[in-house]
Structure formats: structure tokens, C-alpha cells
Amino acid sequence: MGVTTMTIRNVDEALKTRLRVRAAQHGRSMEDEARDILRSALSAEAPRGRSLVEAIRARMAPLGDVDLELPVREAIRNPPDLT
């Protein structure tokens, strides 16, 4: 496994302070703490969201059910003779 160097710019000072405190609480450097946070966050499998159908049903459920009248289907036509 290769090792890569990464630089993160424009980190908010409050966030940097929180990282420093958290690293101190765990007895490690800020760099080690950041690595551990990334490893933990990215090793877990991403939570699977609802399917589109489930999301639509959840969104429409408060509106109540709607009964639609289905039209009577007609017989299938024979295709035209193009010869």
C-alpha cells in the first residue's frame, strides 16, 4: 500500500482547535488524529438511502390515498400492412 501526502488548506480556526483538543484527549498528534478520523469515516459502509419509490410514498402519505378510475383498455389493433 502506497503512502500519500495530503495538504488541507483553509481550515477554520475553530475546527483546528477542536482537532487539537481531540488529539490531545487521545494522546496523539493532530496528524494522527486526522488520519484516524478519515480512516473511521471512510471505512464504514455508506448508509443506503431509501429507494425512489419509498421516498415518493413517504412524501405523499400525508396527503392521503387517491383512487384513480382506470380507463377500459381497448383491444390491440392489427398493425398496418405496408407491403
Backbone as JSON Lines, residues from 0, in Angstrom:
{"i":0,"aa":"M","n":[0.85,-1.17,0.0],"ca":[0.0,0.0,0.0],"c":[0.9,1.23,0.0]}
{"i":1,"aa":"G","n":[0.66,2.14,-0.93],"ca":[1.46,3.34,-1.03],"c":[1.05,4.38,0.01]}
{"i":2,"aa":"V","n":[1.97,5.26,0.29],"ca":[1.71,6.34,1.25],"c":[1.61,7.63,0.46]}
{"i":3,"aa":"T","n":[0.6,8.43,0.76],"ca":[0.37,9.68,0.07],"c":[0.38,10.83,1.06]}
{"i":4,"aa":"T","n":[0.93,11.94,0.63],"ca":[0.91,13.15,1.45],"c":[-0.24,14.01,0.98]}
{"i":5,"aa":"M","n":[-0.94,14.61,1.94],"ca":[-2.1,15.42,1.62],"c":[-2.03,16.71,2.44]}
{"i":6,"aa":"T","n":[-2.31,17.82,1.81],"ca":[-2.35,19.11,2.48],"c":[-3.77,19.63,2.45]}
{"i":7,"aa":"I","n":[-4.27,20.06,3.59],"ca":[-5.62,20.63,3.65],"c":[-5.48,22.1,4.01]}
{"i":8,"aa":"R","n":[-5.92,22.95,3.09],"ca":[-5.81,24.39,3.28],"c":[-7.13,24.97,3.76]}
{"i":9,"aa":"N","n":[-7.05,26.2,4.28],"ca":[-8.23,26.98,4.67],"c":[-9.1,26.27,5.71]}
{"i":10,"aa":"V","n":[-8.46,25.66,6.71],"ca":[-9.19,25.02,7.79],"c":[-9.59,26.1,8.8]}
{"i":11,"aa":"D","n":[-10.85,26.14,9.13],"ca":[-11.36,27.1,10.1],"c":[-10.61,26.96,11.42]}
{"i":12,"aa":"E","n":[-10.3,28.06,12.04],"ca":[-9.51,28.05,13.29],"c":[-10.22,27.26,14.39]}
{"i":13,"aa":"A","n":[-11.54,27.41,14.48],"ca":[-12.3,26.66,15.5],"c":[-12.21,25.16,15.26]}
{"i":14,"aa":"L","n":[-12.25,24.75,14.0],"ca":[-12.14,23.33,13.66],"c":[-10.75,22.81,14.0]}
{"i":15,"aa":"K","n":[-9.75,23.6,13.7],"ca":[-8.37,23.23,14.02],"c":[-8.19,23.07,15.53]}
{"i":16,"aa":"T","n":[-8.79,23.97,16.3],"ca":[-8.72,23.89,17.76],"c":[-9.39,22.62,18.26]}
{"i":17,"aa":"R","n":[-10.54,22.31,17.71],"ca":[-11.25,21.08,18.11],"c":[-10.43,19.85,17.78]}
{"i":18,"aa":"L","n":[-9.76,19.85,16.64],"ca":[-8.9,18.72,16.27],"c":[-7.73,18.61,17.24]}
{"i":19,"aa":"R","n":[-7.14,19.74,17.6],"ca":[-6.01,19.75,18.53],"c":[-6.44,19.18,19.89]}
{"i":20,"aa":"V","n":[-7.61,19.59,20.39],"ca":[-8.11,19.11,21.68],"c":[-8.41,17.63,21.62]}
{"i":21,"aa":"R","n":[-9.07,17.21,20.55],"ca":[-9.41,15.78,20.4],"c":[-8.15,14.93,20.32]}
{"i":22,"aa":"A","n":[-7.15,15.41,19.6],"ca":[-5.88,14.68,19.5],"c":[-5.24,14.57,20.88]}
{"i":23,"aa":"A","n":[-5.26,15.65,21.65],"ca":[-4.67,15.62,22.99],"c":[-5.43,14.64,23.89]}
{"i":24,"aa":"Q","n":[-6.74,14.6,23.76],"ca":[-7.54,13.67,24.57],"c":[-7.19,12.22,24.26]}
{"i":25,"aa":"H","n":[-6.82,11.95,23.01],"ca":[-6.46,10.59,22.6],"c":[-4.96,10.34,22.67]}
{"i":26,"aa":"G","n":[-4.2,11.34,23.1],"ca":[-2.76,11.18,23.26],"c":[-2.01,11.0,21.96]}
{"i":27,"aa":"R","n":[-2.41,11.71,20.94],"ca":[-1.7,11.61,19.66],"c":[-1.6,12.97,18.99]}
{"i":28,"aa":"S","n":[-0.85,13.01,17.91],"ca":[-0.66,14.27,17.19],"c":[-1.93,14.61,16.41]}
{"i":29,"aa":"M","n":[-2.02,15.87,15.99],"ca":[-3.16,16.29,15.17],"c":[-3.19,15.5,13.87]}
{"i":30,"aa":"E","n":[-2.03,15.25,13.32],"ca":[-1.95,14.49,12.07],"c":[-2.46,13.07,12.25]}
{"i":31,"aa":"D","n":[-2.04,12.4,13.34],"ca":[-2.53,11.05,13.62],"c":[-4.04,11.05,13.86]}
{"i":32,"aa":"E","n":[-4.51,12.07,14.56],"ca":[-5.95,12.16,14.84],"c":[-6.74,12.35,13.55]}
{"i":33,"aa":"A","n":[-6.24,13.21,12.67],"ca":[-6.92,13.44,11.38],"c":[-6.94,12.15,10.56]}
{"i":34,"aa":"R","n":[-5.83,11.41,10.57],"ca":[-5.78,10.13,9.85],"c":[-6.81,9.16,10.42]}
{"i":35,"aa":"D","n":[-6.9,9.1,11.75],"ca":[-7.85,8.19,12.38],"c":[-9.29,8.58,12.04]}
{"i":36,"aa":"I","n":[-9.57,9.88,12.06],"ca":[-10.92,10.35,11.72],"c":[-11.26,9.95,10.27]}
{"i":37,"aa":"L","n":[-10.34,10.18,9.35],"ca":[-10.58,9.81,7.95],"c":[-10.77,8.31,7.81]}
{"i":38,"aa":"R","n":[-9.9,7.54,8.47],"ca":[-9.99,6.08,8.38],"c":[-11.33,5.59,8.89]}
{"i":39,"aa":"S","n":[-11.77,6.12,10.04],"ca":[-13.06,5.71,10.62],"c":[-14.23,6.1,9.73]}
{"i":40,"aa":"A","n":[-14.19,7.33,9.24],"ca":[-15.3,7.82,8.42],"c":[-15.42,7.07,7.1]}
{"i":41,"aa":"L","n":[-14.29,6.69,6.52],"ca":[-14.32,6.09,5.19],"c":[-14.3,4.57,5.2]}
{"i":42,"aa":"S","n":[-14.06,3.96,6.35],"ca":[-14.05,2.5,6.38],"c":[-15.45,1.93,6.56]}
{"i":43,"aa":"A","n":[-16.33,2.71,7.17],"ca":[-17.71,2.26,7.34],"c":[-18.43,2.32,6.01]}
{"i":44,"aa":"E","n":[-19.3,1.36,5.79],"ca":[-20.06,1.36,4.55],"c":[-21.06,2.5,4.57]}
{"i":45,"aa":"A","n":[-21.18,3.16,3.45],"ca":[-22.1,4.3,3.36],"c":[-23.53,3.82,3.6]}
{"i":46,"aa":"P","n":[-24.3,4.56,4.39],"ca":[-25.68,4.16,4.64],"c":[-26.48,4.22,3.35]}
{"i":47,"aa":"R","n":[-27.29,3.22,3.18],"ca":[-28.09,3.17,1.96],"c":[-29.39,3.93,2.18]}
{"i":48,"aa":"G","n":[-29.66,4.83,1.29],"ca":[-30.88,5.63,1.39],"c":[-32.1,4.86,0.92]}
{"i":49,"aa":"R","n":[-33.22,5.5,1.05],"ca":[-34.45,4.87,0.58],"c":[-34.47,4.84,-0.94]}
{"i":50,"aa":"S","n":[-35.22,3.92,-1.47],"ca":[-35.39,3.88,-2.92],"c":[-36.27,5.05,-3.32]}
{"i":51,"aa":"L","n":[-36.27,5.36,-4.57],"ca":[-37.09,6.46,-5.08],"c":[-38.57,6.22,-4.78]}
{"i":52,"aa":"V","n":[-39.02,4.99,-4.93],"ca":[-40.42,4.67,-4.67],"c":[-40.76,4.91,-3.21]}
{"i":53,"aa":"E","n":[-39.88,4.47,-2.3],"ca":[-40.12,4.67,-0.87],"c":[-40.14,6.16,-0.53]}
{"i":54,"aa":"A","n":[-39.25,6.92,-1.13],"ca":[-39.19,8.36,-0.87],"c":[-40.47,9.05,-1.35]}
{"i":55,"aa":"I","n":[-40.96,8.67,-2.51],"ca":[-42.19,9.27,-3.05],"c":[-43.37,8.9,-2.17]}
{"i":56,"aa":"R","n":[-43.46,7.62,-1.78],"ca":[-44.57,7.2,-0.92],"c":[-44.56,7.95,0.4]}
{"i":57,"aa":"A","n":[-43.38,8.1,1.0],"ca":[-43.28,8.82,2.27],"c":[-43.7,10.28,2.11]}
{"i":58,"aa":"R","n":[-43.37,10.86,0.98],"ca":[-43.71,12.27,0.73],"c":[-45.2,12.45,0.5]}
{"i":59,"aa":"M","n":[-45.84,11.46,-0.14],"ca":[-47.25,11.57,-0.49],"c":[-48.19,11.03,0.58]}
{"i":60,"aa":"A","n":[-47.69,10.22,1.51],"ca":[-48.55,9.59,2.52],"c":[-49.39,10.59,3.31]}
{"i":61,"aa":"P","n":[-48.84,11.73,3.73],"ca":[-49.67,12.68,4.5],"c":[-50.85,13.23,3.71]}
{"i":62,"aa":"L","n":[-50.8,13.16,2.4],"ca":[-51.89,13.69,1.57],"c":[-53.08,12.75,1.48]}
{"i":63,"aa":"G","n":[-52.89,11.51,1.87],"ca":[-53.98,10.53,1.82],"c":[-53.99,9.77,0.5]}
{"i":64,"aa":"D","n":[-54.8,8.73,0.5],"ca":[-54.9,7.89,-0.7],"c":[-55.75,8.55,-1.76]}
{"i":65,"aa":"V","n":[-55.47,8.21,-3.0],"ca":[-56.25,8.7,-4.12],"c":[-56.63,7.49,-4.96]}
{"i":66,"aa":"D","n":[-57.92,7.32,-5.2],"ca":[-58.38,6.24,-6.06],"c":[-58.58,6.79,-7.45]}
{"i":67,"aa":"L","n":[-57.85,6.26,-8.38],"ca":[-57.97,6.69,-9.77],"c":[-58.83,5.7,-10.53]}
{"i":68,"aa":"E","n":[-59.67,6.24,-11.37],"ca":[-60.5,5.38,-12.2],"c":[-59.7,5.02,-13.44]}
{"i":69,"aa":"L","n":[-59.48,3.74,-13.62],"ca":[-58.7,3.3,-14.77],"c":[-59.6,3.16,-15.99]}
{"i":70,"aa":"P","n":[-59.17,3.69,-17.12],"ca":[-59.99,3.56,-18.34],"c":[-60.01,2.11,-18.81]}
{"i":71,"aa":"V","n":[-61.07,1.76,-19.49],"ca":[-61.18,0.42,-20.06],"c":[-60.19,0.31,-21.2]}
{"i":72,"aa":"R","n":[-59.47,-0.77,-21.23],"ca":[-58.48,-0.95,-22.29],"c":[-59.16,-1.48,-23.54]}
{"i":73,"aa":"E","n":[-58.69,-0.97,-24.65],"ca":[-59.22,-1.43,-25.93],"c":[-58.35,-2.57,-26.45]}
{"i":74,"aa":"A","n":[-58.93,-3.33,-27.35],"ca":[-58.18,-4.44,-27.95],"c":[-57.02,-3.87,-28.77]}
{"i":75,"aa":"I","n":[-55.96,-4.63,-28.89],"ca":[-54.8,-4.21,-29.67],"c":[-55.15,-4.24,-31.14]}
{"i":76,"aa":"R","n":[-54.8,-3.16,-31.86],"ca":[-55.07,-3.12,-33.29],"c":[-54.08,-4.01,-34.05]}
{"i":77,"aa":"N","n":[-54.5,-4.46,-35.18],"ca":[-53.57,-5.17,-36.06],"c":[-52.68,-4.14,-36.72]}
{"i":78,"aa":"P","n":[-51.39,-4.43,-36.85],"ca":[-50.5,-3.47,-37.5],"c":[-50.88,-3.29,-38.97]}
{"i":79,"aa":"P","n":[-50.63,-2.1,-39.53],"ca":[-50.97,-1.89,-40.94],"c":[-50.09,-2.74,-41.84]}
{"i":80,"aa":"D","n":[-50.65,-3.12,-42.96],"ca":[-49.89,-3.91,-43.95],"c":[-49.14,-2.93,-44.83]}
{"i":81,"aa":"L","n":[-47.83,-2.93,-44.76],"ca":[-47.02,-1.98,-45.51],"c":[-46.44,-2.57,-46.79]}
{"i":82,"aa":"T","n":[-46.93,-3.68,-47.24],"ca":[-46.42,-4.27,-48.48],"c":[-47.16,-3.82,-49.69]}
